[in-house]
Amino acid sequence: MGLAGLAIAAAPATPASASSPPRGAPLVIAHRGASGYRPEHTLEAYRLAIRLGADFIEPDLVSTRDGVLVARHENEISGTTDVAAHPEFASRKTTKTIDGTAVSGWFTEDFTLAELKTLRAKERLPLVRVANTAFDGTFEIPTFQEVIDLAKAESRRRGRTVGVYPETKHPTYFQSIGLALEEPLVRTLRAAGWRSQRDPVIIQSFETANLRALRGKTEVRLAQLMDAAGRPYDFTAAGDTRTYADLATCDGLTWVARYADGVGANKNLIVPRDAAGKLLTPTNLVRDAHRLGMVVHAWTFRAENQFLPTDFRIGADPNARGDITAEYELFYSLGLDGVFSDHPDTAVAARTGL
């Protein structure tokens, strides 16, 4: 089957409910775009996500050498672009220490935007999402500005507001090399007319120091990301021994509420799993955050068995689809305010029955 045929086969039908969500319904945030159907962080993945009903599209932001914010999962790009196939850039392969870990490859901060635009995206999980590999070598790396422009254009065309939910990646690292992400981020948002909590943008980060600094630079909404293990790297750099688990407690959430409007929590912080992947009793994180006036968005919802709790897997193939609807229904029942999903059409469909 050719590329055109795969494009038609891989794109799900637009949900009948692909419109603005009912008041109070959980938001559907397209995790790196419709990354279950297209290579992540491409305009095509974001555009498809919007067509499938996503309320927000999520770009991870890193910097180029000339200070332009672009959408990539990481600043190391060998897994998401064809950079290794470009002999003109072979000499730029290197090893760097990112957040305390040695990483080898090619890094966005060693390329100008013009150079990055000569590269093409590829599927990050080719063994899981084989159909997406048909698009390898087709799509460019988008700038943050291009993502905003797309959201605004699609909002006008569809008569509903599509928001943007950017994540600052490795902010301590980028600040250390003179390419801090916060100033260009705020400047770009201001140019877009996005300055207040009413605007369709939420800034998120796994670190805390940059969010606390952003609180003094912009009034747009901020969300503190929390993983199920480890600690924010700015804590590590500052000798702060608190972990994400500490931030998820009542005291931790009270501290986070001083600067953030919400939290983006790993699903396991809300409904833990045992060593075999079976669901355990839900925690009080959603309730505790709500009592402090914060919203809770959970990540990441993916339809394939290997990403689901064992309770919702169907069959033994780890790459086959499981019962993702049952997972949404569980989390929606806990009062969740939003979900990050690789398959936004499934999240939209699951909330129609609420």
C-alpha positions in Angstrom: 0.0 0.0 0.0 1.4 3.4 -0.9 1.7 6.5 1.3 -1.7 7.9 0.2 -3.4 4.7 1.0 -1.8 4.4 4.4 -2.7 8.0 5.1 -6.4 7.2 4.6 -6.2 4.0 6.5 -4.3 5.3 9.5 -6.5 8.4 10.0 -9.6 7.6 12.1 -12.9 9.1 11.3 -13.7 12.5 12.9 -15.8 12.0 16.0 -19.3 13.3 15.8 -18.6 15.2 19.0 -15.5 17.0 17.7 -16.6 20.3 19.0 -16.0 22.4 22.1 -16.4 20.2 25.2 -19.5 20.7 27.4 -18.9 23.0 30.4 -17.1 21.1 33.1 -16.1 18.2 30.9 -12.5 17.0 31.1 -10.2 18.5 28.5 -8.6 16.4 25.8 -5.0 17.4 25.3 -3.4 15.9 22.2 -0.1 14.6 23.5 2.5 15.8 21.0 -0.4 15.9 18.5 -2.3 12.8 17.4 1.0 10.9 17.9 -0.8 7.6 17.8 -1.5 8.2 14.1 1.3 10.5 12.9 4.9 11.1 13.8 4.8 13.3 17.0 5.5 17.0 17.1 4.7 17.7 13.4 2.1 20.1 12.1 0.3 17.2 10.6 0.1 15.4 14.0 -1.3 18.6 15.5 -3.7 19.2 12.6 -5.1 15.7 12.8 -5.5 16.0 16.6 -7.6 19.1 16.1 -9.7 17.4 13.5 -10.3 14.5 16.0 -11.6 16.9 18.5 -8.7 17.8 20.8 -9.2 20.9 22.9 -5.4 21.5 23.3 -2.4 20.5 21.3 0.9 20.0 23.2 4.3 21.0 21.9 7.4 20.1 23.8 9.8 23.1 23.4 13.5 23.2 22.9 15.8 25.8 21.5 17.9 26.1 18.3 21.4 27.6 18.3 19.8 30.9 17.2 17.3 31.0 20.0 14.2 29.8 18.2 11.8 27.6 20.0 10.9 24.4 18.1 8.7 21.4 18.9 10.7 18.2 19.7 10.3 15.6 22.4 13.9 16.1 23.4 16.8 18.3 22.3 18.6 15.1 21.2 16.9 14.4 17.8 18.4 11.2 16.4 15.3 9.3 17.4 12.7 11.7 15.9 14.4 13.0 12.8 16.6 11.8 9.9 19.6 13.8 11.0 21.8 10.6 11.0 21.2 10.3 7.2 22.6 13.8 6.6 26.4 13.6 6.0 26.8 17.3 6.2 25.9 17.1 9.9 27.9 14.0 10.8 30.6 16.0 12.6 28.0 17.4 15.0 27.3 14.1 16.7 28.5 14.4 20.2 27.9 13.5 23.9 26.5 15.9 26.4 25.3 15.8 30.0 21.7 16.6 30.1 20.1 16.8 33.6 23.0 14.7 35.0 22.8 12.0 32.3 25.3 11.4 29.5 23.4 11.5 26.2 24.9 10.9 22.7 23.5 12.2 19.4 22.6 15.4 17.7 21.2 18.3 19.6 18.9 21.1 18.5 21.0 23.8 20.2 23.9 22.9 17.7 21.7 23.7 14.7 20.2 27.0 13.4 16.6 26.9 12.5 17.4 27.0 8.8 19.5 23.8 9.3 16.8 22.1 11.3 14.3 22.9 8.5 16.4 20.7 6.2 15.6 17.6 8.4 12.5 15.6 8.3 10.6 13.9 11.2 10.4 10.2 11.7 8.3 7.9 14.0 9.8 7.7 17.5 8.2 4.3 18.3 8.5 2.5 14.9 8.1 -1.0 16.4 4.9 0.0 18.2 3.3 2.3 15.6 4.4 0.7 12.3 1.8 2.5 10.2 3.3 5.8 11.3 6.6 4.9 9.7 5.0 5.4 6.2 5.3 9.2 7.0 9.0 9.1 7.8 10.9 11.7 5.9 7.8 13.7 5.0 7.2 16.4 7.7 9.3 19.3 8.9 10.2 20.3 12.5 7.8 23.0 13.4 8.6 26.2 15.3 6.5 27.1 18.3 5.2 30.1 16.3 4.0 27.7 13.6 2.1 25.6 16.2 0.4 28.7 17.5 -0.5 29.9 14.0 -2.0 26.5 13.2 -4.1 26.5 16.4 -5.4 30.0 15.6 -6.2 29.1 12.0 -8.0 25.9 12.9 -9.9 27.7 15.7 -11.2 30.2 13.1 -12.0 27.5 10.6 -13.8 25.2 13.0 -15.5 27.9 15.1 -14.1 26.6 18.4 -11.1 27.5 20.4 -8.1 25.2 20.1 -5.5 25.8 22.9 -1.8 25.3 23.1 -0.2 23.5 26.0 3.6 24.0 25.7 6.2 22.2 27.8 9.6 23.7 28.5 12.1 20.8 28.2 15.3 20.8 30.3 15.0 24.5 31.4 17.9 24.3 33.8 20.2 22.9 31.0 19.1 25.4 28.4 19.7 28.3 30.9 23.1 26.9 31.6 24.1 27.2 27.9 22.7 30.7 27.5 19.5 29.7 25.7 16.9 30.1 28.4 13.5 29.1 27.2 11.3 31.4 29.3 11.9 34.8 27.7 11.3 33.7 24.1 8.3 31.7 25.3 6.7 34.6 27.0 7.6 36.9 24.1 6.0 34.6 21.6 2.8 34.3 23.7 2.6 38.1 24.1 2.9 38.5 20.3 0.1 36.1 19.9 -2.1 38.2 22.3 -2.0 35.5 25.0 -1.3 37.2 28.4 -4.0 36.1 30.9 -5.6 33.1 32.5 -8.5 33.5 30.1 -6.3 32.8 27.0 -6.1 29.3 25.5 -2.6 28.5 26.7 -1.1 26.5 29.6 2.6 26.4 30.3 3.9 23.2 31.9 7.2 21.9 33.1 8.7 19.0 35.1 10.9 21.6 36.9 9.7 24.1 39.4 12.2 27.0 39.4 11.3 28.1 35.8 7.5 27.9 36.6 8.1 30.0 39.7 10.0 32.6 37.6 7.3 32.5 34.9 4.7 33.4 37.5 6.3 36.8 37.7 6.5 37.2 33.9 3.1 36.2 32.7 -0.5 35.7 34.0 -1.2 32.7 31.7 -2.0 29.4 33.4 0.9 27.3 34.7 0.9 23.5 35.4 3.4 21.6 37.5 4.3 18.3 35.9 4.8 15.4 38.3 6.3 12.0 37.5 5.7 8.8 39.5 9.4 8.7 40.5 12.4 10.9 40.8 12.6 14.7 41.5 12.6 17.9 39.5 16.1 18.5 38.1 16.2 22.0 39.5 15.8 20.4 42.9 18.7 18.1 42.2 20.8 21.1 41.0 19.9 23.1 44.2 20.4 20.2 46.6 16.7 20.0 47.4 15.9 16.5 48.4 12.2 16.7 47.8 10.7 14.3 45.2 7.7 14.3 42.9 6.0 12.0 45.5 6.6 14.8 48.1 5.0 17.4 45.8 2.0 15.1 45.4 1.2 15.2 49.2 -1.1 17.7 50.8 1.9 19.8 51.9 3.6 19.5 48.6 0.5 20.5 46.7 0.0 23.5 49.0 3.5 24.7 48.0 2.8 24.1 44.3 -0.4 26.1 44.5 1.6 29.2 45.3 2.7 29.5 41.7 0.8 26.9 39.6 -2.8 26.7 38.5 -2.8 23.0 38.1 -0.7 19.8 38.0 0.0 17.4 35.2 0.3 14.1 37.0 1.6 10.7 35.9 -1.4 8.4 35.9 0.3 6.2 38.6 0.1 9.1 41.1 -3.6 9.0 40.7 -4.3 5.3 40.4 -1.2 3.3 41.3 -0.3 -0.1 39.8 1.3 -3.1 41.4 4.5 -4.8 40.1 2.4 -6.8 37.7 0.6 -3.7 36.3 -2.7 -4.3 38.0 -4.6 -1.3 39.3 -4.6 -0.4 43.0 -6.8 1.9 45.1 -6.9 5.5 43.8 -5.0 8.1 45.8 -6.4 11.4 47.0 -4.3 13.6 44.7 -7.3 14.8 42.6 -9.3 15.6 45.7 -6.4 17.4 47.4 -5.5 19.5 44.4 -9.1 20.5 43.9 -9.4 21.6 47.5 -6.5 24.0 46.7 -8.2 25.3 43.6 -6.0 23.5 41.2 -7.0 21.4 38.2 -5.5 18.0 37.5 -4.5 16.7 34.1 -3.1 13.2 33.8 -0.6 11.6 31.4 -0.3 9.7 29.2 -3.2 7.8 27.8 -2.2 5.4 25.0 -4.4 2.8 23.4 -1.8 0.0 23.0 -1.8 -2.9 25.5 1.7 -2.3 26.7 0.8 1.2 28.0 -2.4 0.1 29.7 -2.9 -1.5 33.2 -3.3 -5.3 32.9 -6.9 -4.8 33.9 -7.7 -3.3 30.5 -5.4 -5.2 28.1 -7.0 -7.3 25.4 -5.0 -10.3 24.2 -1.2 -10.9 24.5 0.1 -8.6 21.7 1.7 -5.6 23.4 1.1 -3.5 20.4 -2.5 -4.4 19.9 -5.2 -2.0 21.2 -6.7 -2.7 24.6 -9.7 -1.3 26.3 -8.6 2.4 26.5 -12.2 3.5 27.0 -12.4 1.7 30.3 -9.3 3.5 31.4 -10.7 6.9 30.5 -14.0 6.0 32.3 -12.1 5.1 35.4 -10.1 8.4 35.5 -13.0 10.5 34.4 -15.0 9.1 37.4 -12.3 10.4 39.8 -13.0 14.0 38.7 -10.0 14.4 36.5 -10.0 17.8 34.6 -8.1 16.7 31.5 -6.2 13.9 29.8 -3.1 13.9 27.7 -3.7 11.3 25.0 -1.8 10.0 22.0 -5.2 9.0 20.5 -7.4 12.1 21.1 -10.4 10.6 19.3 -10.7 7.9 21.9 -10.6 10.4 24.7 -13.3 12.6 23.0 -15.5 9.5 22.4 -15.2 8.4 26.0 -16.3 11.7 27.5 -19.4 11.9 25.4 -21.1 9.5 27.7 -20.4 11.5 30.8 
